[in-house]
């Protein structure tokens, strides 16, 4: 059923194409009317004394022979060669004793009913006259071994021959549907795109926390449509990150989340921007960092002017307070744009510089959302993965392939024990208008055993003062939120709450 729902429009189009083909065949085939006359071929009285019996195979050939065709063609005003394609003879009866067939049907097909009747009548008359020796003396006729008698005159056809449209249309519809199903199966077999959340989970060997439906203006769904299914999907992603993601123990503040796609146009910039807004919605402090120096676009999303940013921060030209600018319409969210990018900007992605930059960011934010370049295209994203706590691999159901998603996950895992989660974008909008939560299993998120890890929902990450803070969004419960974790009454909520 899932396959049929996926290709329902494809199958409808194939069925309609089959019906259209049936109509085309019906219109293109010329209409033919067939008229039939029947004659009885019996041995002559004189031939009965010698035990003669007509050979009906021979009589069929005689009825369509050149002599008969010539006489019939003269009566119809046509040529024997043209009439030969329209005239036929068949044996249509048997004797009462079940012996030799002796009733000959002479058939003629013409574009019109009247023409078919005239043709059959002329051919029957020509055959009868030839076999009965109508132009010969009586004595010659008496000794002719065969005598032909007209049984049924040429009929006037009431309808053309061939398959009726009432039969042809259902046949065309069924054939079109079957061909559509076959073509859909072939297309589905050779389609390597990530199909759904379960498919992406298999590719990443990690849980998919949210499936984001297709929406216009996908870069700012919270501003334009805060109650839409897409906005609710990002809230599901936030709650799953907050209550179910197993993150590395961070002793010095907030969590660094790298958002990156396998290839370009996987939607990681839109996903990171909306996730950052979703994280800041309950009141958390969030830093959104654009570390993709090759395709910077967050400045345009948040209407930020060209200014120093990430490249300048890593190069030591500006401080974090100078690079991070508040987003007026989202309290608690600050943006670090790509900054001034030069040919030497690619040299700044060094582990030591990244560690220092993220240390400062952890101290000032509950969550640091970093937009990385495509994993399989830009090598510096691997350095960002090494410095991050969680890596969210974004895949677009419309064009991301399984091979690319798997290769990206392998590249990230090669950096060491790391928590990887998936986010699927570009899925079909749910019919009910509700969000599409993907399955999230905490036990499947645990990194390798040698990496210390804690459940964020059970033991919240520590704030800048070294004490625990509440999980992000703990004061807000949204429809579909999973089991809510209770914090220790003795815990200090920490700053920013």
Buried (B, 14 or more C-beta within 10 A) or exposed (E): EEEEEBBEEBBEEBBBBBBEBBBEBBEEEEEBBBBBBBBBBBBBEBBEEEEEBBEBEEBBEBBBBEEBBEBBBEBBEBEBEEBBEBBBBBBBBEEEEEEEBBBBBBBBBBEEBEBBBBBBBBBBBBBBBBBBBEEEEEEEBEEBBBBBEBBBBBBEBEEBEBEEEEEBBEBBBBBBBBBBBEBBEEEEEEEEBBBBBEBBBBBBEBBBBBBBBBBEEBBBBBBBBEEBBBBBBBBBBBBBBBBBBBBBEBEEBBBBBBBBBBBBEBBBBBBBBBBBBBBBBBBBBBBBBBBBBBBBBBBEBBEBEEBBBBBBBBBEEBEBEEBBBEBEEBEBBBBBBBBBBEEEBBEBBEEEBBEBBBEBBBBBBBBBBBBBBBBBEBEBBBBBBBBBBBBBBBBBBBBBBBEBBBBBBEBBBEBEBBBBBBBBBBBBBEEEEBBBBBEBEBEEBEBEEEBEBBBBBBBBBBBBEEEBBBBBBBEEEBEBBBEEBEBEEEEBBBEBB
